[in-house]
Amino acid sequence: MRELEVKIKEIEMKIEELQLQQETIKETIEEHMDESEVRVIVDQLLSEKELMTRADLEQKTSETQLQLIKWAVGTAISTGAVLFGLIRFFI
C-alpha cells in the first residue's frame, strides 16, 4: 500500500511539472511575433538601410532596359535625319 502511495505522489509531481512546462511554453508562444509583424519589421529594415529586394531589383532593371531601348531608337532616328539632311544638302 505504501508503494502505491509513493507512486501516486510521483505521478502527481510529474503532472504538476508538466503543467508548469505547458504554461511556460504557452507564455513563450504568446511572446513570439506573428508572421505579419515579422514582414513589417523586415520591410522597415530594408527601407531604412536602402537595400533592394529581388522584386525591386528586377523592376529597376526592366526600367533601365526600357530607357536604353528608347535612347537607342532616338539615336537611330536622329542619325537617320542627319544623314537625310546631308544627302539632301549635297544633292
Biopython code that builds the backbone (N, CA, C, O; Angstrom):
import numpy as np
from Bio.PDB.StructureBuilder import StructureBuilder

atoms = [
    (1, "MET", "N", (0.816, -1.188, 0.000)),
    (1, "MET", "CA", (0.000, 0.000, 0.000)),
    (1, "MET", "C", (0.863, 1.258, 0.000)),
    (1, "MET", "O", (0.570, 2.238, -0.684)),
    (2, "ARG", "N", (1.896, 1.201, 0.759)),
    (2, "ARG", "CA", (2.821, 2.341, 0.835)),
    (2, "ARG", "C", (3.443, 2.628, -0.530)),
    (2, "ARG", "O", (3.632, 3.781, -0.918)),
    (3, "GLU", "N", (3.752, 1.556, -1.241)),
    (3, "GLU", "CA", (4.338, 1.689, -2.585)),
    (3, "GLU", "C", (3.403, 2.422, -3.525)),
    (3, "GLU", "O", (3.837, 3.274, -4.298)),
    (4, "LEU", "N", (2.135, 2.099, -3.464)),
    (4, "LEU", "CA", (1.144, 2.754, -4.317)),
    (4, "LEU", "C", (1.050, 4.241, -3.991)),
    (4, "LEU", "O", (0.930, 5.067, -4.896)),
    (5, "GLU", "N", (1.102, 4.579, -2.735)),
    (5, "GLU", "CA", (1.038, 5.984, -2.339)),
    (5, "GLU", "C", (2.246, 6.747, -2.858)),
    (5, "GLU", "O", (2.121, 7.886, -3.307)),
    (6, "VAL", "N", (3.403, 6.127, -2.798)),
    (6, "VAL", "CA", (4.630, 6.765, -3.291)),
    (6, "VAL", "C", (4.541, 6.976, -4.796)),
    (6, "VAL", "O", (4.902, 8.042, -5.296)),
    (7, "LYS", "N", (4.065, 5.972, -5.519)),
    (7, "LYS", "CA", (3.939, 6.080, -6.970)),
    (7, "LYS", "C", (2.911, 7.141, -7.344)),
    (7, "LYS", "O", (3.118, 7.895, -8.295)),
    (8, "ILE", "N", (1.813, 7.206, -6.611)),
    (8, "ILE", "CA", (0.785, 8.216, -6.879)),
    (8, "ILE", "C", (1.362, 9.618, -6.662)),
    (8, "ILE", "O", (1.101, 10.523, -7.455)),
    (9, "LYS", "N", (2.143, 9.801, -5.596)),
    (9, "LYS", "CA", (2.763, 11.101, -5.333)),
    (9, "LYS", "C", (3.742, 11.468, -6.444)),
    (9, "LYS", "O", (3.806, 12.619, -6.876)),
    (10, "GLU", "N", (4.506, 10.472, -6.900)),
    (10, "GLU", "CA", (5.446, 10.716, -8.005)),
    (10, "GLU", "C", (4.695, 11.152, -9.264)),
    (10, "GLU", "O", (5.101, 12.090, -9.950)),
    (11, "ILE", "N", (3.612, 10.468, -9.550)),
    (11, "ILE", "CA", (2.809, 10.801, -10.733)),
    (11, "ILE", "C", (2.212, 12.196, -10.592)),
    (11, "ILE", "O", (2.189, 12.967, -11.552)),
    (12, "GLU", "N", (1.729, 12.520, -9.391)),
    (12, "GLU", "CA", (1.173, 13.862, -9.169)),
    (12, "GLU", "C", (2.248, 14.936, -9.357)),
    (12, "GLU", "O", (1.976, 15.997, -9.919)),
    (13, "MET", "N", (3.462, 14.660, -8.889)),
    (13, "MET", "CA", (4.558, 15.619, -9.048)),
    (13, "MET", "C", (4.912, 15.798, -10.528)),
    (13, "MET", "O", (5.166, 16.912, -10.987)),
    (14, "LYS", "N", (4.925, 14.694, -11.258)),
    (14, "LYS", "CA", (5.219, 14.766, -12.690)),
    (14, "LYS", "C", (4.134, 15.550, -13.430)),
    (14, "LYS", "O", (4.427, 16.323, -14.341)),
    (15, "ILE", "N", (2.888, 15.343, -13.029)),
    (15, "ILE", "CA", (1.779, 16.074, -13.651)),
    (15, "ILE", "C", (1.916, 17.569, -13.387)),
    (15, "ILE", "O", (1.721, 18.382, -14.291)),
    (16, "GLU", "N", (2.250, 17.931, -12.154)),
    (16, "GLU", "CA", (2.440, 19.347, -11.822)),
    (16, "GLU", "C", (3.595, 19.943, -12.632)),
    (16, "GLU", "O", (3.502, 21.064, -13.131)),
    (17, "GLU", "N", (4.668, 19.187, -12.754)),
    (17, "GLU", "CA", (5.820, 19.652, -13.526)),
    (17, "GLU", "C", (5.448, 19.854, -14.996)),
    (17, "GLU", "O", (5.841, 20.844, -15.613)),
    (18, "LEU", "N", (4.694, 18.915, -15.546)),
    (18, "LEU", "CA", (4.255, 19.038, -16.936)),
    (18, "LEU", "C", (3.326, 20.233, -17.125)),
    (18, "LEU", "O", (3.391, 20.918, -18.147)),
    (19, "GLN", "N", (2.477, 20.481, -16.161)),
    (19, "GLN", "CA", (1.588, 21.640, -16.248)),
    (19, "GLN", "C", (2.385, 22.942, -16.220)),
    (19, "GLN", "O", (2.069, 23.881, -16.951)),
    (20, "LEU", "N", (3.402, 23.000, -15.392)),
    (20, "LEU", "CA", (4.267, 24.183, -15.359)),
    (20, "LEU", "C", (5.000, 24.373, -16.686)),
    (20, "LEU", "O", (5.103, 25.488, -17.198)),
    (21, "GLN", "N", (5.496, 23.292, -17.221)),
    (21, "GLN", "CA", (6.172, 23.365, -18.520)),
    (21, "GLN", "C", (5.196, 23.827, -19.602)),
    (21, "GLN", "O", (5.559, 24.617, -20.473)),
    (22, "GLN", "N", (3.973, 23.338, -19.545)),
    (22, "GLN", "CA", (2.954, 23.732, -20.516)),
    (22, "GLN", "C", (2.681, 25.235, -20.421)),
    (22, "GLN", "O", (2.566, 25.908, -21.445)),
    (23, "GLU", "N", (2.579, 25.758, -19.215)),
    (23, "GLU", "CA", (2.351, 27.192, -19.027)),
    (23, "GLU", "C", (3.527, 28.007, -19.563)),
    (23, "GLU", "O", (3.338, 29.044, -20.198)),
    (24, "THR", "N", (4.728, 27.530, -19.303)),
    (24, "THR", "CA", (5.923, 28.219, -19.792)),
    (24, "THR", "C", (5.949, 28.240, -21.313)),
    (24, "THR", "O", (6.260, 29.266, -21.917)),
    (25, "ILE", "N", (5.629, 27.130, -21.922)),
    (25, "ILE", "CA", (5.595, 27.051, -23.387)),
    (25, "ILE", "C", (4.519, 27.972, -23.945)),
    (25, "ILE", "O", (4.732, 28.651, -24.949)),
    (26, "LYS", "N", (3.377, 27.993, -23.298)),
    (26, "LYS", "CA", (2.272, 28.858, -23.731)),
    (26, "LYS", "C", (2.704, 30.324, -23.695)),
    (26, "LYS", "O", (2.445, 31.069, -24.641)),
    (27, "GLU", "N", (3.360, 30.741, -22.608)),
    (27, "GLU", "CA", (3.831, 32.124, -22.489)),
    (27, "GLU", "C", (4.863, 32.442, -23.574)),
    (27, "GLU", "O", (4.850, 33.529, -24.151)),
    (28, "THR", "N", (5.743, 31.500, -23.843)),
    (28, "THR", "CA", (6.765, 31.701, -24.867)),
    (28, "THR", "C", (6.124, 31.877, -26.241)),
    (28, "THR", "O", (6.534, 32.742, -27.014)),
    (29, "ILE", "N", (5.141, 31.074, -26.537)),
    (29, "ILE", "CA", (4.452, 31.170, -27.829)),
    (29, "ILE", "C", (3.735, 32.508, -27.954)),
    (29, "ILE", "O", (3.748, 33.119, -29.022)),
    (30, "GLU", "N", (3.117, 32.963, -26.886)),
    (30, "GLU", "CA", (2.402, 34.234, -26.920)),
    (30, "GLU", "C", (3.354, 35.407, -27.121)),
    (30, "GLU", "O", (2.975, 36.419, -27.711)),
    (31, "GLU", "N", (4.592, 35.279, -26.632)),
    (31, "GLU", "CA", (5.573, 36.349, -26.767)),
    (31, "GLU", "C", (6.130, 36.449, -28.184)),
    (31, "GLU", "O", (6.558, 37.522, -28.608)),
    (32, "HIS", "N", (6.126, 35.342, -28.914)),
    (32, "HIS", "CA", (6.662, 35.360, -30.267)),
    (32, "HIS", "C", (5.764, 36.185, -31.188)),
    (32, "HIS", "O", (4.550, 36.266, -30.998)),
    (33, "MET", "N", (6.399, 36.792, -32.191)),
    (33, "MET", "CA", (5.654, 37.612, -33.138)),
    (33, "MET", "C", (4.966, 36.729, -34.169)),
    (33, "MET", "O", (5.417, 35.625, -34.474)),
    (34, "ASP", "N", (3.871, 37.242, -34.690)),
    (34, "ASP", "CA", (3.240, 36.509, -35.773)),
    (34, "ASP", "C", (3.884, 36.921, -37.096)),
    (34, "ASP", "O", (4.713, 37.830, -37.135)),
    (35, "GLU", "N", (3.497, 36.251, -38.166)),
    (35, "GLU", "CA", (4.150, 36.414, -39.469)),
    (35, "GLU", "C", (4.026, 37.827, -40.020)),
    (35, "GLU", "O", (4.976, 38.334, -40.616)),
    (36, "SER", "N", (2.891, 38.470, -39.837)),
    (36, "SER", "CA", (2.707, 39.808, -40.380)),
    (36, "SER", "C", (3.613, 40.820, -39.687)),
    (36, "SER", "O", (4.120, 41.741, -40.328)),
    (37, "GLU", "N", (3.819, 40.655, -38.390)),
    (37, "GLU", "CA", (4.724, 41.547, -37.666)),
    (37, "GLU", "C", (6.153, 41.394, -38.175)),
    (37, "GLU", "O", (6.877, 42.382, -38.304)),
    (38, "VAL", "N", (6.554, 40.184, -38.459)),
    (38, "VAL", "CA", (7.899, 39.934, -38.976)),
    (38, "VAL", "C", (8.064, 40.609, -40.333)),
    (38, "VAL", "O", (9.096, 41.230, -40.586)),
    (39, "ARG", "N", (7.076, 40.500, -41.206)),
    (39, "ARG", "CA", (7.161, 41.133, -42.526)),
    (39, "ARG", "C", (7.271, 42.646, -42.411)),
    (39, "ARG", "O", (8.039, 43.270, -43.143)),
    (40, "VAL", "N", (6.516, 43.235, -41.504)),
    (40, "VAL", "CA", (6.576, 44.685, -41.305)),
    (40, "VAL", "C", (7.971, 45.095, -40.851)),
    (40, "VAL", "O", (8.522, 46.078, -41.346)),
    (41, "ILE", "N", (8.534, 44.357, -39.924)),
    (41, "ILE", "CA", (9.869, 44.676, -39.418)),
    (41, "ILE", "C", (10.916, 44.525, -40.513)),
    (41, "ILE", "O", (11.812, 45.361, -40.625)),
    (42, "VAL", "N", (10.818, 43.474, -41.323)),
    (42, "VAL", "CA", (11.773, 43.272, -42.416)),
    (42, "VAL", "C", (11.654, 44.401, -43.436)),
    (42, "VAL", "O", (12.669, 44.909, -43.914)),
    (43, "ASP", "N", (10.440, 44.796, -43.774)),
    (43, "ASP", "CA", (10.248, 45.906, -44.708)),
    (43, "ASP", "C", (10.838, 47.194, -44.162)),
    (43, "ASP", "O", (11.450, 47.959, -44.906)),
    (44, "GLN", "N", (10.661, 47.441, -42.875)),
    (44, "GLN", "CA", (11.229, 48.644, -42.265)),
    (44, "GLN", "C", (12.757, 48.608, -42.322)),
    (44, "GLN", "O", (13.389, 49.619, -42.630)),
    (45, "LEU", "N", (13.340, 47.472, -42.032)),
    (45, "LEU", "CA", (14.795, 47.362, -42.076)),
    (45, "LEU", "C", (15.325, 47.580, -43.488)),
    (45, "LEU", "O", (16.339, 48.250, -43.682)),
    (46, "LEU", "N", (14.631, 47.007, -44.475)),
    (46, "LEU", "CA", (15.073, 47.179, -45.860)),
    (46, "LEU", "C", (14.990, 48.641, -46.286)),
    (46, "LEU", "O", (15.890, 49.145, -46.958)),
    (47, "SER", "N", (13.925, 49.315, -45.904)),
    (47, "SER", "CA", (13.780, 50.712, -46.299)),
    (47, "SER", "C", (14.769, 51.609, -45.555)),
    (47, "SER", "O", (15.280, 52.570, -46.129)),
    (48, "GLU", "N", (15.042, 51.306, -44.293)),
    (48, "GLU", "CA", (15.991, 52.101, -43.517)),
    (48, "GLU", "C", (17.408, 51.958, -44.059)),
    (48, "GLU", "O", (18.148, 52.939, -44.128)),
    (49, "LYS", "N", (17.780, 50.769, -44.435)),
    (49, "LYS", "CA", (19.137, 50.531, -44.917)),
    (49, "LYS", "C", (19.253, 50.728, -46.422)),
    (49, "LYS", "O", (20.330, 50.555, -46.992)),
    (50, "GLU", "N", (18.148, 51.087, -47.067)),
    (50, "GLU", "CA", (18.095, 51.328, -48.502)),
    (50, "GLU", "C", (18.603, 50.119, -49.298)),
    (50, "GLU", "O", (19.335, 50.266, -50.277)),
    (51, "LEU", "N", (18.206, 48.942, -48.862)),
    (51, "LEU", "CA", (18.526, 47.717, -49.573)),
    (51, "LEU", "C", (17.401, 47.395, -50.541)),
    (51, "LEU", "O", (16.271, 47.853, -50.368)),
    (52, "MET", "N", (17.712, 46.606, -51.558)),
    (52, "MET", "CA", (16.705, 46.255, -52.555)),
    (52, "MET", "C", (16.349, 44.782, -52.432)),
    (52, "MET", "O", (17.207, 43.930, -52.204)),
    (53, "THR", "N", (15.074, 44.509, -52.588)),
    (53, "THR", "CA", (14.646, 43.121, -52.657)),
    (53, "THR", "C", (14.813, 42.649, -54.097)),
    (53, "THR", "O", (15.095, 43.451, -54.987)),
    (54, "ARG", "N", (14.642, 41.378, -54.322)),
    (54, "ARG", "CA", (14.790, 40.836, -55.676)),
    (54, "ARG", "C", (13.751, 41.454, -56.618)),
    (54, "ARG", "O", (14.064, 41.752, -57.771)),
    (55, "ALA", "N", (12.537, 41.646, -56.141)),
    (55, "ALA", "CA", (11.484, 42.243, -56.979)),
    (55, "ALA", "C", (11.836, 43.685, -57.340)),
    (55, "ALA", "O", (11.635, 44.111, -58.478)),
    (56, "ASP", "N", (12.363, 44.439, -56.366)),
    (56, "ASP", "CA", (12.773, 45.819, -56.642)),
    (56, "ASP", "C", (13.893, 45.853, -57.676)),
    (56, "ASP", "O", (13.897, 46.697, -58.572)),
    (57, "LEU", "N", (14.840, 44.931, -57.545)),
    (57, "LEU", "CA", (15.961, 44.872, -58.478)),
    (57, "LEU", "C", (15.480, 44.550, -59.889)),
    (57, "LEU", "O", (15.937, 45.160, -60.856)),
    (58, "GLU", "N", (14.562, 43.597, -60.010)),
    (58, "GLU", "CA", (14.041, 43.237, -61.330)),
    (58, "GLU", "C", (13.270, 44.401, -61.947)),
    (58, "GLU", "O", (13.377, 44.636, -63.151)),
    (59, "GLN", "N", (12.502, 45.124, -61.152)),
    (59, "GLN", "CA", (11.746, 46.271, -61.653)),
    (59, "GLN", "C", (12.700, 47.357, -62.132)),
    (59, "GLN", "O", (12.496, 47.932, -63.202)),
    (60, "LYS", "N", (13.727, 47.641, -61.360)),
    (60, "LYS", "CA", (14.699, 48.677, -61.728)),
    (60, "LYS", "C", (15.447, 48.276, -62.994)),
    (60, "LYS", "O", (15.716, 49.125, -63.845)),
    (61, "THR", "N", (15.787, 46.994, -63.132)),
    (61, "THR", "CA", (16.469, 46.504, -64.332)),
    (61, "THR", "C", (15.575, 46.662, -65.557)),
    (61, "THR", "O", (16.048, 47.071, -66.618)),
    (62, "SER", "N", (14.297, 46.343, -65.425)),
    (62, "SER", "CA", (13.359, 46.495, -66.539)),
    (62, "SER", "C", (13.232, 47.959, -66.955)),
    (62, "SER", "O", (13.208, 48.270, -68.146)),
    (63, "GLU", "N", (13.152, 48.848, -65.979)),
    (63, "GLU", "CA", (13.055, 50.279, -66.283)),
    (63, "GLU", "C", (14.299, 50.761, -67.015)),
    (63, "GLU", "O", (14.198, 51.534, -67.967)),
    (64, "THR", "N", (15.463, 50.314, -66.582)),
    (64, "THR", "CA", (16.724, 50.718, -67.213)),
    (64, "THR", "C", (16.810, 50.180, -68.638)),
    (64, "THR", "O", (17.251, 50.888, -69.544)),
    (65, "GLN", "N", (16.393, 48.935, -68.840)),
    (65, "GLN", "CA", (16.417, 48.367, -70.193)),
    (65, "GLN", "C", (15.479, 49.130, -71.114)),
    (65, "GLN", "O", (15.830, 49.394, -72.264)),
    (66, "LEU", "N", (14.296, 49.489, -70.634)),
    (66, "LEU", "CA", (13.340, 50.246, -71.433)),
    (66, "LEU", "C", (13.906, 51.608, -71.800)),
    (66, "LEU", "O", (13.746, 52.058, -72.935)),
    (67, "GLN", "N", (14.563, 52.269, -70.860)),
    (67, "GLN", "CA", (15.160, 53.572, -71.130)),
    (67, "GLN", "C", (16.290, 53.440, -72.155)),
    (67, "GLN", "O", (16.440, 54.305, -73.018)),
    (68, "LEU", "N", (17.075, 52.382, -72.073)),
    (68, "LEU", "CA", (18.154, 52.147, -73.026)),
    (68, "LEU", "C", (17.604, 51.925, -74.433)),
    (68, "LEU", "O", (18.170, 52.423, -75.407)),
    (69, "ILE", "N", (16.511, 51.185, -74.544)),
    (69, "ILE", "CA", (15.880, 50.963, -75.852)),
    (69, "ILE", "C", (15.373, 52.279, -76.425)),
    (69, "ILE", "O", (15.544, 52.538, -77.616)),
    (70, "LYS", "N", (14.753, 53.113, -75.596)),
    (70, "LYS", "CA", (14.267, 54.417, -76.059)),
    (70, "LYS", "C", (15.414, 55.273, -76.575)),
    (70, "LYS", "O", (15.296, 55.911, -77.622)),
    (71, "TRP", "N", (16.522, 55.288, -75.845)),
    (71, "TRP", "CA", (17.674, 56.072, -76.287)),
    (71, "TRP", "C", (18.232, 55.536, -77.606)),
    (71, "TRP", "O", (18.607, 56.323, -78.476)),
    (72, "ALA", "N", (18.292, 54.230, -77.766)),
    (72, "ALA", "CA", (18.816, 53.638, -78.997)),
    (72, "ALA", "C", (17.929, 54.002, -80.182)),
    (72, "ALA", "O", (18.431, 54.363, -81.246)),
    (73, "VAL", "N", (16.605, 53.909, -80.003)),
    (73, "VAL", "CA", (15.683, 54.265, -81.084)),
    (73, "VAL", "C", (15.794, 55.759, -81.398)),
    (73, "VAL", "O", (15.813, 56.138, -82.568)),
    (74, "GLY", "N", (15.866, 56.596, -80.391)),
    (74, "GLY", "CA", (16.002, 58.039, -80.601)),
    (74, "GLY", "C", (17.292, 58.388, -81.311)),
    (74, "GLY", "O", (17.304, 59.250, -82.189)),
    (75, "THR", "N", (18.377, 57.730, -80.941)),
    (75, "THR", "CA", (19.663, 57.973, -81.600)),
    (75, "THR", "C", (19.611, 57.528, -83.057)),
    (75, "THR", "O", (20.132, 58.219, -83.932)),
    (76, "ALA", "N", (18.994, 56.391, -83.323)),
    (76, "ALA", "CA", (18.885, 55.906, -84.702)),
    (76, "ALA", "C", (18.055, 56.877, -85.543)),
    (76, "ALA", "O", (18.422, 57.167, -86.682)),
    (77, "ILE", "N", (16.952, 57.379, -85.010)),
    (77, "ILE", "CA", (16.108, 58.321, -85.751)),
    (77, "ILE", "C", (16.861, 59.613, -86.024)),
    (77, "ILE", "O", (16.820, 60.130, -87.140)),
    (78, "SER", "N", (17.549, 60.141, -85.014)),
    (78, "SER", "CA", (18.276, 61.398, -85.209)),
    (78, "SER", "C", (19.444, 61.213, -86.170)),
    (78, "SER", "O", (19.726, 62.117, -86.957)),
    (79, "THR", "N", (20.129, 60.077, -86.136)),
    (79, "THR", "CA", (21.211, 59.801, -87.094)),
    (79, "THR", "C", (20.653, 59.712, -88.503)),
    (79, "THR", "O", (21.249, 60.238, -89.443)),
    (80, "GLY", "N", (19.525, 59.056, -88.657)),
    (80, "GLY", "CA", (18.878, 58.980, -89.981)),
    (80, "GLY", "C", (18.484, 60.352, -90.474)),
    (80, "GLY", "O", (18.642, 60.644, -91.660)),
    (81, "ALA", "N", (17.979, 61.198, -89.604)),
    (81, "ALA", "CA", (17.589, 62.551, -90.008)),
    (81, "ALA", "C", (18.800, 63.368, -90.426)),
    (81, "ALA", "O", (18.730, 64.118, -91.399)),
    (82, "VAL", "N", (19.908, 63.236, -89.707)),
    (82, "VAL", "CA", (21.136, 63.965, -90.074)),
    (82, "VAL", "C", (21.634, 63.482, -91.428)),
    (82, "VAL", "O", (21.990, 64.301, -92.275)),
    (83, "LEU", "N", (21.668, 62.182, -91.651)),
    (83, "LEU", "CA", (22.111, 61.646, -92.946)),
    (83, "LEU", "C", (21.206, 62.109, -94.074)),
    (83, "LEU", "O", (21.676, 62.493, -95.145)),
    (84, "PHE", "N", (19.895, 62.068, -93.823)),
    (84, "PHE", "CA", (18.950, 62.526, -94.845)),
    (84, "PHE", "C", (19.190, 64.002, -95.165)),
    (84, "PHE", "O", (19.148, 64.401, -96.329)),
    (85, "GLY", "N", (19.439, 64.805, -94.143)),
    (85, "GLY", "CA", (19.701, 66.226, -94.352)),
    (85, "GLY", "C", (20.993, 66.445, -95.120)),
    (85, "GLY", "O", (21.037, 67.300, -96.005)),
    (86, "LEU", "N", (22.033, 65.705, -94.811)),
    (86, "LEU", "CA", (23.294, 65.844, -95.523)),
    (86, "LEU", "C", (23.176, 65.426, -96.989)),
    (86, "LEU", "O", (23.701, 66.093, -97.881)),
    (87, "ILE", "N", (22.481, 64.317, -97.220)),
    (87, "ILE", "CA", (22.276, 63.863, -98.602)),
    (87, "ILE", "C", (21.496, 64.888, -99.380)),
    (87, "ILE", "O", (21.829, 65.182, -100.528)),
    (88, "ARG", "N", (20.464, 65.436, -98.779)),
    (88, "ARG", "CA", (19.646, 66.430, -99.457)),
    (88, "ARG", "C", (20.424, 67.728, -99.688)),
    (88, "ARG", "O", (20.208, 68.422, -100.682)),
    (89, "PHE", "N", (21.331, 68.047, -98.760)),
    (89, "PHE", "CA", (22.128, 69.271, -98.889)),
    (89, "PHE", "C", (23.102, 69.154, -100.051)),
    (89, "PHE", "O", (23.298, 70.126, -100.780)),
    (90, "PHE", "N", (23.716, 67.999, -100.244)),
    (90, "PHE", "CA", (24.709, 67.820, -101.317)),
    (90, "PHE", "C", (24.086, 67.470, -102.661)),
    (90, "PHE", "O", (24.769, 67.570, -103.681)),
    (91, "ILE", "N", (22.892, 67.085, -102.707)),
    (91, "ILE", "CA", (22.280, 66.731, -103.992)),
    (91, "ILE", "C", (21.411, 67.833, -104.498)),
    (91, "ILE", "O", (20.816, 67.708, -105.569)),
]
sb = StructureBuilder()
sb.init_structure("model")
sb.init_model(0)
sb.init_chain("A")
sb.init_seg("    ")
for serial, (resi, resn, name, xyz) in enumerate(atoms, 1):
    if name == "N":
        sb.init_residue(resn, " ", resi, " ")
    sb.init_atom(name, np.array(xyz, "f"), 0.0, 1.0, " ", f" {name:<3s}", serial, name[0])
structure = sb.get_structure()
